[in-house]
Amino acid sequence: MNPKMTALDAATCLKKNENLIVSILNERGLSYSKANHQVYFDHLTADALFQFSFSPQVVVFQIVKGGTGKTSLVYEFAIRASLYGAKVLCIDMDQQGNLTHAFNQDPEILPIMIDVLVDQHPLEDTIVSVLPGIDLIPSRFENSMLDEVLRLKKLPLESVYRERWQLLKSRYDLIIVDCPPSLGQSVAAAALAADCLVAPVTPEKFALSGLEIAYQSVEELQACFGLEIDFKIVLNKFEARTTLSQNALKYLLNHSTYNSKLLRNMIRFSQEFPKGIANNGSVFDAIKPTFAKEDIDNFTQTLLGISAAPNASTLIKARSFYKSAKEILDTL
C-alpha cells in the first residue's frame, strides 16, 4: 500500500498553480516522487506542505444496516485525511474486524477495546501503527461482548468511551470510529462520544429504513442525556442513471429532517473501492484521477473543514454521468 497526494490535487485544494506547489516542495526540501509526469508525495510531506491546523474531533460511522459500504468509506476517508497531513486514529468497534483486516492487521495478537474494559488494559497498548499518519485500535469477535460488559459492569454510557477517546485528542487530529451495523449499548456509548456522527446510506429501501432507526436512536440519546449530536448523512454507492438512486436522493432532499443532515458530497458507486481493499491497497495508490478519488476527496475536505461543502444547486457537477441526478435537483 502506497497512498499518494499528487501535486495537482494539492494545488487544487490550496488554489495555487501546480508548478508553484512543486517549487515550494523544492524550496522546503520536502520529499516527493515523480511518475508519468506527475509529482506525488506521502503523509509526512503533506503535513509539512499544508500545515493545516485541525480541530481534533471524533467522527463515528454508524448505520443499522449492513452492506452500506461503511467500512470502505471509513478506510478511504482515513487515508485521504492523512494525505492532508492529519494524524489519524481509526477505532474498529465492529466484531467482524473488517477495518482491521483492510489495514492488513492480525487482531488475534493485539489487544482490543473489550480488553480495555474487562482487564483494564491500557488504551495506549491497543494502538498499532498501520501507515504513515494512521494508527489503529483493532477489533475481533470478542468485541461482540461489549454490550454485555457495559451492562454487567454498569458502566456509564455517556462517559465510558468519551473520557478515554478525549484523552487521545492530544495525539490525533482525527479519531474515526467504525461501529457495527446494529444498535446496542456500545454503539450508543460511541454515539455519545462523537463530535460528529456519520450515517452512510445506500439507495435502497432497507438502508433508508436503517437510517430512520439510527436517527430515532440518536434522538432518544439526545433527549435522555441532554446533549446534541451532530448527525450527518452521506449517500453512498450512488448511480445517477438508476431509479433507485434518483428516488433515494429525492427522498432525502425532500425530507423535513434529513435534508439539513445530508452532506452535499455523494459517493458514486465504484468497483475501485472493493478492488483496492482486496489488493491490500487504496484508491489513492494510483496517480490517475478517478471519480472514486474525487468523491472521497470532496467528502474528506468537507469533514475536515478545509473547504466549503457545495450547496444543493452544485451538488451534481455538469457532466453527462450526472445528468439525470442534476435534473432531479433542478426540479426541487
C-alpha positions in Angstrom: 0.0 0.0 0.0 1.4 3.4 -1.0 -1.3 6.1 -0.9 -0.4 9.3 -2.7 -1.3 13.0 -2.7 -0.5 14.5 -6.1 0.9 18.0 -6.6 -2.1 18.7 -8.9 -4.6 17.8 -6.1 -2.6 19.8 -3.6 -2.7 22.8 -6.0 -6.4 22.4 -6.4 -7.0 22.4 -2.7 -4.7 25.3 -2.0 -6.0 27.2 -5.1 -2.4 27.5 -6.4 -0.6 26.6 -9.6 0.8 23.1 -9.7 4.2 24.3 -10.7 4.2 26.6 -7.6 3.5 23.6 -5.4 6.5 21.8 -6.9 8.6 24.9 -6.3 7.5 25.0 -2.7 8.4 21.3 -2.2 11.9 22.0 -3.6 12.4 25.2 -1.6 11.5 23.4 1.6 13.5 20.3 0.8 10.4 18.2 1.1 10.5 14.6 -0.3 8.4 13.7 -3.3 8.4 11.3 -6.2 7.5 11.5 -9.9 5.9 9.1 -12.3 4.2 9.7 -15.7 4.9 13.4 -15.4 3.0 13.6 -12.1 4.6 14.7 -8.8 3.2 13.0 -5.7 4.1 12.6 -2.0 3.0 11.0 1.3 1.7 12.0 4.7 4.9 13.4 6.0 5.4 15.8 3.1 1.7 16.6 3.1 1.9 17.6 6.8 4.8 19.9 6.1 3.2 21.4 2.9 -0.4 22.0 4.0 0.3 22.9 7.7 -3.4 22.8 8.4 -4.5 23.5 11.9 -7.2 20.9 12.5 -9.6 21.0 15.4 -9.4 17.5 16.9 -12.6 15.5 16.5 -14.2 12.1 17.0 -16.1 11.0 13.9 -18.3 8.0 14.4 -19.7 6.0 11.5 -22.9 4.2 12.3 -25.9 2.8 10.5 -28.4 0.0 11.3 -27.8 -1.9 8.0 -25.0 -4.0 6.6 -23.7 -3.6 3.1 -23.8 0.2 3.0 -20.0 0.5 2.3 -19.4 2.0 5.7 -16.1 0.3 6.4 -14.7 1.1 2.9 -15.8 4.7 3.4 -14.0 4.8 6.8 -10.9 3.3 5.3 -10.6 5.6 2.4 -11.6 8.7 4.5 -8.8 7.9 7.0 -6.2 7.5 4.2 -7.2 10.7 2.4 -7.3 12.7 5.7 -3.7 11.5 6.4 -2.7 12.8 3.0 -3.8 16.3 4.0 -1.4 16.0 6.9 -3.9 14.9 9.6 -2.8 12.5 12.3 -5.5 9.8 12.3 -6.6 7.1 14.7 -9.1 4.5 13.5 -11.0 2.6 16.1 -12.6 -0.7 14.9 -15.6 -1.5 17.1 -17.2 -4.0 14.7 -16.7 -7.6 15.9 -16.3 -8.6 12.2 -13.0 -6.7 12.2 -13.3 -5.7 8.5 -11.4 -2.4 9.0 -8.7 -4.3 10.9 -8.3 -6.7 8.0 -8.4 -3.9 5.5 -5.3 -2.4 7.1 -3.8 -5.9 7.0 -3.6 -6.4 10.7 -3.9 -9.7 12.7 -6.3 -8.9 15.6 -5.5 -12.2 17.3 -2.1 -10.9 18.5 -3.4 -7.5 19.5 -5.4 -6.2 22.5 -8.8 -4.7 21.6 -11.4 -2.5 23.2 -13.0 -5.2 25.3 -9.6 -5.9 26.8 -9.6 -2.3 28.0 -12.9 -2.6 29.7 -12.6 -6.1 31.1 -8.9 -6.3 32.0 -8.1 -2.6 32.5 -5.7 -2.9 29.6 -4.1 0.5 28.9 -5.8 2.0 25.9 -2.4 3.1 24.5 -1.3 -0.6 24.3 -4.1 -1.3 21.9 -2.9 1.1 19.3 -0.8 -0.1 16.3 0.7 2.0 13.5 -0.6 0.9 10.1 0.5 3.6 7.7 2.4 6.9 8.0 -0.1 9.2 9.8 -2.6 6.4 10.6 -2.9 4.3 13.7 -5.5 1.7 14.5 -7.2 0.1 17.5 -8.1 -3.3 16.0 -11.2 -5.5 16.6 -12.1 -9.2 16.6 -15.0 -11.4 17.5 -14.7 -10.8 21.3 -15.9 -7.2 20.8 -19.3 -8.8 20.3 -19.5 -8.9 24.1 -19.1 -5.2 24.6 -22.8 -4.6 25.2 -22.9 -7.3 27.8 -19.8 -6.0 29.6 -21.2 -2.5 29.7 -24.5 -3.8 31.1 -22.9 -6.1 33.7 -20.4 -3.6 34.9 -23.0 -0.8 34.8 -20.5 1.5 33.1 -21.9 5.0 32.3 -22.7 5.2 28.6 -22.1 8.9 28.4 -18.5 8.7 29.6 -17.2 5.1 29.1 -15.8 5.9 25.7 -15.9 9.7 25.7 -13.4 10.1 28.5 -11.0 7.6 27.0 -11.2 9.0 23.5 -11.0 12.6 24.6 -7.6 11.8 26.1 -6.4 10.7 22.7 -7.2 14.1 21.1 -3.9 15.5 22.3 -2.2 12.9 19.9 -4.6 12.8 17.0 -6.3 15.4 14.7 -9.0 12.8 13.8 -10.4 9.8 15.6 -12.6 7.7 13.3 -14.8 5.0 14.8 -16.3 2.2 12.7 -19.3 0.8 14.6 -21.1 -2.5 13.9 -24.3 -2.2 11.8 -26.6 -2.6 14.8 -27.9 -0.9 17.9 -26.8 -1.6 21.5 -25.2 -0.1 24.5 -21.7 0.0 22.9 -23.0 1.8 19.8 -24.9 4.2 22.0 -21.8 4.9 24.0 -19.8 5.6 20.8 -22.5 8.0 19.6 -22.4 9.8 22.9 -18.6 10.2 22.4 -18.9 11.6 18.9 -18.2 15.1 17.8 -19.8 14.1 14.5 -21.9 11.0 13.7 -22.0 10.0 10.0 -24.6 7.6 8.7 -23.7 6.1 5.3 -26.9 5.3 3.3 -27.2 3.4 0.1 -30.1 3.9 -2.4 -32.3 1.0 -1.3 -35.4 0.6 0.9 -33.8 -1.2 3.8 -30.9 1.2 4.0 -33.3 4.1 4.3 -35.2 2.1 7.0 -31.9 1.6 8.8 -31.3 5.3 8.7 -34.7 6.0 10.3 -33.9 3.6 13.1 -30.4 5.1 13.6 -31.8 8.6 13.7 -34.5 7.7 16.2 -31.8 6.2 18.4 -29.8 9.4 18.3 -32.9 11.4 19.1 -33.5 9.3 22.2 -29.9 9.6 23.3 -30.1 13.4 22.9 -33.3 13.5 25.0 -32.0 11.2 27.6 -28.6 12.7 28.1 -29.5 16.4 27.3 -26.9 16.9 24.6 -26.8 17.5 20.8 -25.2 15.0 18.4 -24.0 16.4 15.1 -25.8 13.9 12.8 -24.8 13.8 9.2 -25.9 11.6 6.3 -23.8 10.6 3.2 -25.4 9.0 0.2 -23.1 6.1 -0.8 -22.9 3.9 -3.9 -24.9 6.4 -5.8 -25.7 5.7 -9.5 -27.4 8.7 -11.2 -28.8 6.6 -14.0 -30.8 4.3 -11.8 -34.3 4.9 -10.5 -33.4 3.7 -7.0 -30.6 6.3 -6.7 -32.9 9.1 -8.1 -35.7 8.2 -5.7 -33.3 8.0 -2.7 -31.9 11.4 -3.5 -35.4 12.8 -3.9 -36.5 11.3 -0.6 -33.5 12.7 1.4 -33.7 16.1 -0.1 -37.5 16.4 0.4 -37.4 15.0 3.9 -38.0 17.8 6.5 -35.3 16.5 8.8 -32.8 14.6 6.6 -32.4 17.4 4.1 -30.4 19.5 6.6 -28.4 16.5 7.7 -27.5 15.3 4.1 -23.9 16.1 3.1 -23.7 17.5 -0.4 -20.9 15.1 -1.2 -22.3 11.9 -2.6 -20.1 8.8 -3.1 -20.7 7.3 -6.5 -20.8 3.5 -7.0 -17.4 2.2 -8.0 -15.6 -1.2 -8.1 -12.4 0.6 -7.2 -13.3 0.6 -3.5 -13.6 -3.2 -3.0 -10.8 -3.9 -5.5 -8.4 -1.6 -3.7 -9.0 -3.4 -0.3 -8.9 -6.8 -1.9 -5.4 -5.9 -3.3 -4.3 -4.6 0.1 -4.4 -1.1 -1.2 -6.4 2.1 -1.6 -8.0 4.1 -4.4 -5.2 6.7 -3.6 -2.4 4.3 -4.5 -3.0 5.2 -8.2 -1.9 8.6 -9.6 -4.6 8.7 -12.3 -7.6 10.9 -11.4 -10.8 8.9 -10.9 -14.3 9.8 -9.8 -13.8 7.5 -6.8 -10.9 9.5 -5.6 -12.7 12.7 -6.4 -15.7 11.8 -4.3 -13.7 10.7 -1.3 -11.6 13.8 -1.6 -14.6 16.1 -1.5 -16.1 14.2 1.4 -12.8 14.4 3.3 -12.3 18.1 2.8 -15.9 18.7 4.0 -15.5 16.7 7.2 -12.0 18.2 7.9 -13.4 21.7 7.3 -10.7 22.6 4.8 -13.2 23.5 2.1 -16.8 24.6 2.0 -19.4 21.9 1.1 -21.3 22.7 -2.1 -24.9 23.7 -1.8 -27.7 21.7 -3.3 -27.5 23.6 -6.6 -23.9 22.5 -7.1 -24.4 19.0 -5.6 -24.2 17.5 -9.1 -21.5 18.6 -11.4 -22.3 19.5 -15.1 -21.1 16.3 -16.8 -23.0 13.6 -18.7 -22.6 11.0 -15.9 -24.5 13.2 -13.6 -27.2 14.3 -16.0 -30.2 12.5 -14.5 -29.4 13.4 -10.9 -28.9 17.1 -11.9 -32.4 17.0 -13.4 -33.7 15.8 -10.0 -32.2 18.7 -8.2 -33.4 21.2 -10.8 -36.9 20.2 -10.2 -36.7 20.9 -6.4 
